Amino acid sequence: MGKNWCMYLLGLAATLVFHVYYFGWYSWFLLVLAVALPWFSLVVSLLAMLRTRLKLETPGSVAHGEAAYVTLWAGNGFLPQPNLRFRLSITAVMTGQKTILRQKVKSQGSWYVPLPTGHVGAYVCRVEKPRVYDYLGLFRLPVSAPAPVTTLVLPTAKEPEKLPNLSQFLVRQLKPKPGGGFSEEHELRDYRPGDSLRDIHWKLSVKTDRVIVREAQEPVRGLTLLTFDLQGDEVRIDETLEELLWLSQWLLRHDTPHQILWMDPSDYELETAQVEREEELQALMKRLLQTPLRPDTPSLEGRSFPRATWRCHVHPREETP
């Protein structure tokens, strides 16, 4: 705007000098026109300036590395669009890194700005200091900024390079299987009203002269625990969450509810999430992606958890230079 005022004042000074040294009627006309021009521009532009609206949209979530864009729209309806300027900021919640992109709009419509999806995390996009100018760029008015929007860049499951022992879980005891059915383990007991006829052990019942039932049993597993550290640079966070996702999904596919434990960087308190379904795992991932990191967060790798009968600490491999 300052540049436009300088150019206008230079033009006004030139018109004034022309009027001083030339006494023709149109020198006065040019001077009056030059003085009135800014106000005429403001009057003509005012309706379009007041009607200008700005919209901001992003996808709710995308996969790590997938192309994604911020969609911006500016317009006022049916009038020519005055010059609109603002700053688009994209902030990574986990690292706090902020990118400022200056935007200049001269016509109505939509345009697209790429989102950074090279690393997992939550990215908050907001419009800062939107201003609309008259057609000559001499006056400006503030524009209502749209609400900030957040995009989650989700990790994709990645098998660890070195797998833990995933095939053996300590079974402490057996319990009756709800609803009965087939099981490799079973217990013999006397018939009770309500037992299914298909569970009766007929040969043994004939021998003992009692009605014996084969009751299906299922193992009662101890605590299955996954731990990880929410620390390190962006590459390490990517690998940690991708391997954590793979291990947790493997346990769910093998009907093993488990707990995930980590240290919250904000207060250094231990946080625990019980995971029994895929929906709970995805909700946890979204929560983790919106956690601000701190460089001095302690590690859980060396801690012991006596209650856990099977524990795996997610530890991405070290990058070799």
N, C-alpha and C positions, 0 to 999 in steps of 0.2 A: 504493500500500500504506500510506503514511503517513496518508492521509486515512481509510482504513478503521480503522486503529489508533486514531486520535483519536476517531472515532465510537464504537468499542467501549469505550474507556476512559471516555468520558462516560457511556455506558450503565452501565458497571460502577460508576462513582462514584454515579450516581443510585440504583442498586440498594443500594449500601452505605448511603447516607443513609436510604433507606426502611427498611432493616433496623435501623438505629440507633434510629429514632424509632417504629418499629412492631414490637410484640413477637409478632405473629401467626406461626403456624408457617410460613405460606407465604412470609414475608419471608426466612426462612433458606433455604427451597427456591429462591427466585429468586436469592439471592446465590450459592449453590452452582452453580446452573445457569449464571449469568453467568460465574463463574470457569472452569467446565469447557467452556464453549461453543467457545473457540478450538481447544482440543485435540480436542474431538469433531469439529469441522470438518476438522481436519488428518487425523484417522484415517479419516473417511469419504471424503475427497478423495484420499488418498495413492495408491491404486491407479490412479485415473484420471490423476493427475499423472505417475506413473511410466510409464504406457503412452502418454502423449501423444507424437505424432510430427508432424513438419512436413515438407512436400514443396514443392519449388520447380521449376517448369518454364518454359522459354521456347522459342520457335521458334529453330532454328539460324540461319536467315537470313530476311530479308524485304526487299522492294524499298523503295527510298526513298519515303517518304510513305504506304506501306501500313499499315493499322491492324494493330497487334500488341499482345499482352497477356502479362503475367507471370501464370502460373497458380499459385496457392497453395492448398495443402490442409492442413488440420489435423484431427486426430482421435485417438481412443484405442481405438476398437473399438466397444464396446457401452454404455459408461457415459456419463452426461451430461458434456459437455465443460467442464472448469473454464476460468476466464478465462486467456487466453494473450496475451502482449504481446511485441512485438519491433519492430525497425527494419528496413525494407527499403531497402537502398541501391542506387542505379542509377548507375554510374560510366561516363562517356564516356572511353574509353581515349585517344583522340586529343587531347582538350583537357584531360582530368583533371577535368572538372566533375562534381561528385557531388551527387546528389539523395537526401535522406533522407525516407522516408515512414513514419510511425508506424502500426503495425497493431495492432488489438485484436480478438481473436476470442472469442466467447462460445458458439459452437455448432460442431458438426462439419460438414465439407463443404468445398467449393471456392469460391474467389472470384477475381476478375480485376483486375489493375492495369494501366492502359495503359502501353505502352512509348513512349519518345520516338523517333519515326521521321522527324522533320522534317529531320534532317541525317544524312548517311552517317557510318559509323563502327562501331566495336565497343562494345557496351554490356554491362558486367559487372553482373549482379544477384546480390546476396548478402544473406543474413539475418544480422542482427547482434543480439547480446544477447537471444536468445529466453528468456522466463521464463514458467513456468506457475504459477498461484496456486491456493490452495485455494478452496472455494466461498464463503467469507466474504472472501477477498482479504487475509488476514492473514499468510500464509506463502507463500513462493515457492521453486521449484526451477528450476535451469537445464535447458534442453532442448537436445538435440543439434541443431546447425544443419546444414541440408542443404548440400551442396557448391555453391559459386558456379557460375552458368551464364552463358554468353556468347551474345548475339545480334548478328549482323552485319546492319547496314542497308546493303544493296548499292546502288551507283549504277545508274541507268538510262542507257543510251546516249543522248547528246544531241549533235546535229549542231552543230559550231561555227558561230557567226554569220558569221565570215569564213573561208572554206575555203582551205587551202593548195593548191598545185598537186599534185593527187593522181593525175594522169593520165600523168605523165612520170617514169620512173625511168631513170637512166643505165645502159645496158648496156655493160659493158666487153668482154665476149667471149661466144662461143657455145661450147656443149659438146654432145656427143652426148646425145640424149634417151633416158633409160633405157626399154627396151622398145620403142623405135621408135614407129611410129604417125604420125599426120598432124602436120605442122608447116609453117608458112609459110617457114621457113628450113631448108635442107638442104645437105649436102655430098656431092660425088661421089667415090667411091673404088672400088678393085677389090674384087671379091667375096671374102669370107672364109667358110670353112666355118662353118655355123651361122646365116648370114644368111637372113632370110625371103625366099621367092621373090617376095612382093608388093612388096618394096623394090627389085627389079632394074629398072634403066632399060633397057628392051628396045630402044628405037630407038637409043640411043647405043651399046648393046652390039653391035648389028648393024653399025653404022658403023665402030666401032673394032676389031671382031673380038676384043673382050675383054668379060668379064662385069663390067658397071659397076653399082654399087649406089648408090641415093639414100638417104643416111643423114640421118635427121631430127635437127635441131639445136634446142636451146632456149637462151634467153639466160641468161647468168650475171650476175646483178645485183650491184652493189656493196652496201655496208652501208646498209640502210634504218634510220633511227634516229628514235625519238620521245623527246623529253625533256620534263620537266615539273618544277615546283617544288612540293614538299610543304610549303607555308607559307601563312599568311594565316588569316582567320577561317573560321568554319564554312561560310558561303555560298560563299566562294572555293574551299574544298576540295571542296565539292559540285560546282561547275561544272568544276573542273580534272579530277576523276576521271571525271565523266560525258563530257566531251569526249575525254579520253584513251581511254576505253572505246570510244567511237564510232570514233575514228581507227584504233585497233588492230583492231577488228572489220572495218572497211573494207579494211584491208590484207590481213587473213586471207581475206576473201571474194574478193580478187583474187590469191590464191595468192602472197602476198609475205611470207615470214618476215621478222621484224624484231627489233630490240632496243629495249627501253625503259630509259631511264637517268634516274636522279634522285639527289639527295643525301640520305643518311640523316640525319635531324635528331639522332639520338642521338650520332653521332661525326663528322658532317660528311664521311663517306667516300662516294665515288661507288658507287652500287649499279646493277647491270645485270641485266636479265632477258631471256632469249631467248624469243621468242614465236613458235611455229610452229603451235600448235593452240589452239582455244578453251579447252580445259581448262587450259592453261598461263596464259592470260590471266585466267581466273577465280581461279586459285590466287594469282596476283599481286595481284589486287584484294583478296582476303581478307587477304593479308599487309600490304598498305598500310593497310587499315582498322584494323589493330591496332598501328600505329606512333604512339607519343606525339610530339606536335608541339612545336617550339620556335619562339619568335617571331623569333629572329635567324638562322634557317637561310639561308645564301647562295643566290642565284638562279643558275641555269644558263643563263638566257636569253642573256647576252652572251658565253658561252664558245663557242669554235670546236672542231669535231671533224673534223679533216682526213680521217680514214679514212672518214667517212660520205659517200656519194655523193648521198644524199637525207636531209635532216633537217628535222623539224618540231618546234618548241617549242610546247607547249600553253600558251596564254596567254588565260585567260578575259577577256571584255570588262570594263572598269571600270564599276561601277555609277554612274550619274549621279544626283545628288541631286535 
